[in-house]
């Protein structure tokens, strides 16, 4: 029994760690814990930095959107002001015309209202065959639109010609010309307004010999005013 205890005691002592070994192991464990803590803290800082950057970008985007909306609103208000000022004038105050159109043509009525707002004295006629009157007044087939206005001086204005250009033509009519035409029915031209849309178009000069030429290129709503 004594022999067994003595042998066990020797084995136990041989397996005991020296103080230096204990210290090294403890320090090694501490370094591992410290490194893990530092890595975790760095990751947390990166996450917070990314979150802060995302919040800043979101705020900058919102400011940009708000500024764009404000600019669009300002432009819309400016356009509305311009249109309101251009609703009435005396451009055609001393001009009288007969407008030949279909009785049910809504855009024809709108164009007449546009011209009257600028001083035109207009009367309407609703012939069964409009083409006969277009032939009579020399409107070429490719220049035709939905209505034909003929002034008391015999000048012809076919389609949705802006009052501004009717007045400009009448103030100084070219010697070879009988009038002006806007072929077809361009969206955004006077009497053809629709949801603020606009399609550029040309005002054509109709000549006595049946030819035509560009009188004006209309690139914007404001240009018509």
Secondary structure as GFF3:
##gff-version 3
##sequence-region A 1 225
A	DSSP	alpha_helix	2	15	.	.	.	ID=ss1
A	DSSP	alpha_helix	19	85	.	.	.	ID=ss2
A	DSSP	beta_strand	96	100	.	.	.	ID=ss3
A	DSSP	alpha_helix	106	117	.	.	.	ID=ss4
A	DSSP	beta_strand	121	125	.	.	.	ID=ss5
A	DSSP	alpha_helix	130	136	.	.	.	ID=ss6
A	DSSP	three_ten_helix	141	143	.	.	.	ID=ss7
A	DSSP	beta_strand	148	151	.	.	.	ID=ss8
A	DSSP	beta_strand	156	159	.	.	.	ID=ss9
A	DSSP	alpha_helix	163	171	.	.	.	ID=ss10
A	DSSP	beta_strand	177	182	.	.	.	ID=ss11
A	DSSP	beta_strand	201	207	.	.	.	ID=ss12
A	DSSP	beta_strand	212	218	.	.	.	ID=ss13
A	DSSP	three_ten_helix	222	224	.	.	.	ID=ss14
###
